[in-house]
Amino acid sequence: MENFNHYLPIVISQFQKIQTMSTRNLLKGILVVFAAGAVIGMLYAPDKGSKTRKKLKDKKDDWKDKYEELRDTVKGKFDSAKKLGKDLTAKGRESLEMAKEEAEHLAWVKRHSDNQHIN
C-alpha cells in the first residue's frame, strides 16, 4: 500500500497533463509536417509538373490512411491512459477513505482506553 501511495500523486499529475493535451492538434501537426516534407520532396524531384501532380494526387489517399491509422493509435493510447488515471484515482480515493476510517478507529480506541485509565 505504501508504494502505491508514493506513486499516486506522480501518476495523477501525468494524467492531468495528458488530459490537457489536444490529441487532434497533435495529429494535425504531425500530418502537416509529414505532408509538407513529402510535397517539398516531390516538387524538387526532376519530374515534369503533370507527373508530379499525379504523384501528389496518388499520395493523398496514402496520407489519409496513415493519418487515420496514427489517429486511431494515439486515441487508443490516450483512452488507455485516461482509464488508467481514472482507475488509479478511484484506488487512491479508496485508500484515502480506508486510512481515514482506520485513523478514526484508532482515535476512538485511544479515547476509550484513556477514559478507562482515568476511571
N, C-alpha and C positions, 0 to 999 in steps of 0.2 A: 504494500500500500504506500509505503514511504517513497519508493521510486516513482510510482505513478504521480503522486502529488508534486514531486520535484519537476517532472516534465510537463505537467498540465499547463502552467502559465506560458511556457515556451510554445507548445502546440497551439494553444488558443490564440496567441499573438500572431503566429504564422498563418493560421486560418483566417484571421481578420484581415491580414494583408492580402491574401488570395481573394477574399470576397470583394475587396475594393478594386481589384484589377479587372478591367473590362476585357473579357475574352474576345469579344467581337472586334474591338480596336486592335488587339494584339494580332489577331488573324489577318485583319485588313492590312496592317503594317507589313507583316511577313509576305503576304501576297503581292503587295505593291513593290516591295524591294525585289522579289523574285521576278516579277513580270518586267520591271524596268531593266533589270540586268539582262534578261533574255532578249528584250526588244533592242536594247543598245547593241548587244552582240550580233543580232541579225542585221541591224542597219549598217554595221561596219563590215559585214561579210561582203565579199566581192561578187554578189549576185545581182541580176537585173532587178529593178523595182517591182515588176509584176511577180517575179519568183519570190522575192522577199515578202510581198503582201500575202501570197498564197501560203508561205510558211507560217506567217503570223496568224492567219485565219485557221490553219490546221492546228496550231499550238493552243488556240483559245480553248478548245474543249479539254485538252490535256491539263491546262492550268486550272480550269474549273474543277475537274475531277480531283486534282491534287489539293486544291483549296478545300473542297468538301471533305476529303479524307483527313486533312490536317485539322479542320474544324471539328470533325467528329472525335478525333483522338484527343484534342485539347478539351473538348466538352466532357468527354468521358473521364479524363483525369481530374478536371475541375469538380465534376459531380462526385467522384470518389473522395476527393479531399474535403468537399463540403459535408458529405455523410460522415466521414471520419471525425471531422470537427464537431459535428452535432453529437455523435456518439461519445466523444471524449468530454464534451461539455456536460452531457447528461450524467456520465460516470463521475465527473468532478462534483457536480451538484449532489449526487447520491453520497459520495464520500464525505462531502461537507456536512450533509444532513446527519449522517451516521456519527461523525465526530461531534457534532453539536449535541446529539442525543446522549452520547457517551459522557460528554462534559457535564451535561445536566444531571445525569445519573450519578456521576462521581460527586458533584456538588451536593446532591440530595443525601448520599451516603455520608459525606463528611459532616453535613449539618446534623444528621441524626446521630452520628457517633459522637459529635461534640456535645449534643444535648444529653446523651446518656452519661457522659463523663461528668457533666455538671450536676445531674441529679444524683 
